[in-house]
Amino acid sequence: MTIPDDPVYRSLAEIVGQDYASNRPEELFIYSLDSGTEGPRKVDYVVMPATVEQVQKVVRLANQHRVPITPMGANLTLNGLGLPADGGMVMDVKRMDRILELNRPRRYVVIEAGVTQGHLGSYLEKNCPDLEHSRPEAPPMATVVGNMVIRGHGYLSLRYGNNAHHINGMEVVLPTGEVCNIGAGCVSPWPFCKGPLPDLTGLFCGWNGTTGIITKLSLKLFPKRRILDVIGYTVKDVALLPELLYQVTHTDVVDNLFVVGIASADGREPRQYVNASITGDLDEELAYKRALLQRLAAQFAGADGRQARFLYPVPDVIKSRFVEKPPYVSPALAADFQKGGGYRYCGAILPVDKIPEAWRVGTQIASRLGLMFLPGIQILGYCHSAMFGFVYPFNRAEEETVERVRQAMKETNEAVLEMGGIPWKAEVSAQRKIVERMDPASYELISRIRRVLDPNGIMNPGNWSR
Ligand SMILES: Cc1cc2nc3c(=O)[nH]c(=O)nc-3n(C[C@H](O)[C@H](O)[C@H](O)COP(=O)(O)OP(=O)(O)OC[C@H]3O[C@@H](n4cnc5c(N)ncnc54)[C@H](O)[C@@H]3O)c2cc1C
């Protein structure tokens, strides 16, 4: 039921229309949870603006009443990042869902903040089938902008870096309500690149919506090859993985490298499956790439000379998942291993040579807590770093298991920091741990930037704080 005599609610309803603002507990409840294990959060209002002008008005209203704003796309981080850490309003951006410009010769697209991965993917397939964007494995309703904000990654991130690298520019409503154009579009009529300018896009990526609300995004598109195949390697000894990954990327023919760990039947000796995707426009091109990778398999020996390599014939059922775009190999599949399926993962950004240690640590944590451990590793850049997913599936119906998963996440975050890695899309408690370890001058700089941009501290407070 609406609480009508609330002045903030009344103003929100005036700005966006009654159907798109709410303070009804039953609707707020939906916005107070995500599908991970973060508990319900307090939400006071939900607002769904359709235009940049409405976003500006809502931001000004929030400043006037000192009500926190948390921008929300599809709320799919699994770590509660689309939920308010400290009450206030959720700004659901899904109504801003237009694709504004597709520029084929310049290989970019301009979209609004609510455009989803599925929407952009199918739009490109229909209107420009020789170009694609770097889609994450996240469900198709995840927003493209939400993924940029958390510096996510997709199946083109081996070649072109994490997805935030693909931004040309953006339109942002600053925490004080002004609209700001970031990238070449602030000088040129076109948002075709970042330009030889100070790179302000970094002020909005990785900040978890604490520095402004992105309303439009200009995104790079990349050549889409006609055919795709997967070559699989398996190693018995995880210590050999870094060298194998190095050599595979050194061939310069691989588009995506994803490693999954599968426990053996007795649960003690997991195997590592390295899946290298290759693409091409001609059969000959693909044949050449296959031959290179097969030769590597025949020659590969670890740094200490141990031969622990062989190609594994990727079964069709697995291959059909890898050749999908995005590949459907998500640890989400693991959520169904147990009834009531849910899962959480600590996605740790690690140096590639830390993979064996991470594997050992994850296995130990899971076995001590009696959990299943399903590592999934996405290689970023040419082995410049890896996203090591420590995946812990759980049965949502068992609160006691859920609690053990929370504990596993806590211990994993600590272990990752101890290893010199950094948890990615860290939940609020993990952000605190990162901040505790941060060089104090860096933390002060972050805080100072936030104070300058957001003098009333209304943008998603609680994130990146001590
Ligand atoms: C099964 C599964 C698989 C996944 N696989 C991947 C993967 O392969 N790669 C990957 O990168 N991620 C993956 N994820 C994580 C996540 O779902 C994605 O990164 C997703 O793209 C996030 O988008 P979202 O719309 O859900 O963002 P949200 O969760 O809604 O938001 C993310 C952050 O961005 C902020 N934000 C949202 N919109 C705006 C805006 N307009 N302006 C400013 N701030 C904003 C929010 O406040 C929040 O801090 C996966 C998740 C699941 C469930």
The ligand as a MOL file (V3000), in Angstrom:
LIG
                    3D

  0  0  0     0  0            999 V3000
M  V30 BEGIN CTAB
M  V30 COUNTS 53 58 0 0 0
M  V30 BEGIN ATOM
M  V30 1 C 24.9980 -16.6280 -14.0880 0
M  V30 2 C 25.8540 -15.4050 -14.0150 0
M  V30 3 C 26.9850 -15.3230 -14.8280 0
M  V30 4 C 27.7770 -14.1810 -14.7900 0
M  V30 5 N 28.8420 -14.1070 -15.6440 0
M  V30 6 C 29.5510 -12.9670 -15.7150 0
M  V30 7 C 30.6100 -12.8310 -16.6750 0
M  V30 8 O 30.9250 -13.7300 -17.4390 0
M  V30 9 N 31.2670 -11.6520 -16.6990 0
M  V30 10 C 30.9370 -10.6170 -15.8970 0
M  V30 11 O 31.5540 -9.5700 -15.9990 0
M  V30 12 N 29.9570 -10.7210 -14.9850 0
M  V30 13 C 29.2550 -11.8500 -14.8740 0
M  V30 14 N 28.2440 -11.9520 -13.9550 0
M  V30 15 C 28.0320 -10.8500 -12.9840 0
M  V30 16 C 26.9690 -9.7800 -13.3860 0
M  V30 17 O 25.7390 -10.3780 -13.5760 0
M  V30 18 C 27.2790 -9.0240 -14.6300 0
M  V30 19 O 28.5190 -8.3840 -14.5590 0
M  V30 20 C 26.1860 -8.0260 -15.0580 0
M  V30 21 O 26.5490 -7.5430 -16.3230 0
M  V30 22 C 25.9690 -6.8800 -14.1360 0
M  V30 23 O 24.9440 -6.0870 -14.7170 0
M  V30 24 P 23.6240 -5.7110 -13.9190 0
M  V30 25 O 22.7060 -5.0020 -14.8630 0
M  V30 26 O 23.0840 -6.8670 -13.2080 0
M  V30 27 O 24.2570 -4.6670 -12.8890 0
M  V30 28 P 23.7190 -4.3080 -11.4160 0
M  V30 29 O 23.9730 -5.4360 -10.5040 0
M  V30 30 O 22.3380 -3.7930 -11.4770 0
M  V30 31 O 24.7170 -3.1060 -11.0760 0
M  V30 32 C 26.0920 -3.3020 -10.9170 0
M  V30 33 C 26.7080 -2.0340 -10.2900 0
M  V30 34 O 26.5830 -0.9600 -11.1970 0
M  V30 35 C 25.8490 0.1230 -10.6150 0
M  V30 36 N 25.0460 0.6640 -11.7040 0
M  V30 37 C 24.0980 0.0150 -12.4290 0
M  V30 38 N 23.6190 0.8380 -13.3860 0
M  V30 39 C 24.2700 2.0170 -13.2530 0
M  V30 40 C 24.2120 3.2710 -13.9430 0
M  V30 41 N 23.3810 3.4710 -14.9680 0
M  V30 42 N 25.0220 4.2610 -13.5200 0
M  V30 43 C 25.8750 4.0810 -12.4800 0
M  V30 44 N 25.9600 2.9330 -11.8000 0
M  V30 45 C 25.1770 1.9180 -12.1850 0
M  V30 46 C 25.0560 -0.4870 -9.4770 0
M  V30 47 O 24.7910 0.4350 -8.4540 0
M  V30 48 C 26.0200 -1.5770 -9.0030 0
M  V30 49 O 26.9880 -1.0310 -8.1600 0
M  V30 50 C 27.4460 -13.0970 -13.9260 0
M  V30 51 C 26.3190 -13.2030 -13.1130 0
M  V30 52 C 25.5250 -14.3240 -13.1610 0
M  V30 53 C 24.3050 -14.3590 -12.3030 0
M  V30 END ATOM
M  V30 BEGIN BOND
M  V30 1 1 1 2
M  V30 2 1 2 3
M  V30 3 2 2 52
M  V30 4 2 3 4
M  V30 5 1 4 5
M  V30 6 1 4 50
M  V30 7 2 5 6
M  V30 8 1 6 7
M  V30 9 1 6 13
M  V30 10 2 7 8
M  V30 11 1 7 9
M  V30 12 1 9 10
M  V30 13 2 10 11
M  V30 14 1 10 12
M  V30 15 2 12 13
M  V30 16 1 13 14
M  V30 17 1 14 15
M  V30 18 1 14 50
M  V30 19 1 15 16
M  V30 20 1 16 17
M  V30 21 1 16 18
M  V30 22 1 18 19
M  V30 23 1 18 20
M  V30 24 1 20 21
M  V30 25 1 20 22
M  V30 26 1 22 23
M  V30 27 1 23 24
M  V30 28 2 24 25
M  V30 29 1 24 26
M  V30 30 1 24 27
M  V30 31 1 27 28
M  V30 32 2 28 29
M  V30 33 1 28 30
M  V30 34 1 28 31
M  V30 35 1 31 32
M  V30 36 1 32 33
M  V30 37 1 33 34
M  V30 38 1 33 48
M  V30 39 1 34 35
M  V30 40 1 35 36
M  V30 41 1 35 46
M  V30 42 1 36 37
M  V30 43 1 36 45
M  V30 44 2 37 38
M  V30 45 1 38 39
M  V30 46 1 39 40
M  V30 47 2 39 45
M  V30 48 1 40 41
M  V30 49 2 40 42
M  V30 50 1 42 43
M  V30 51 2 43 44
M  V30 52 1 44 45
M  V30 53 1 46 47
M  V30 54 1 46 48
M  V30 55 1 48 49
M  V30 56 2 50 51
M  V30 57 1 51 52
M  V30 58 1 52 53
M  V30 END BOND
M  V30 END CTAB
M  END
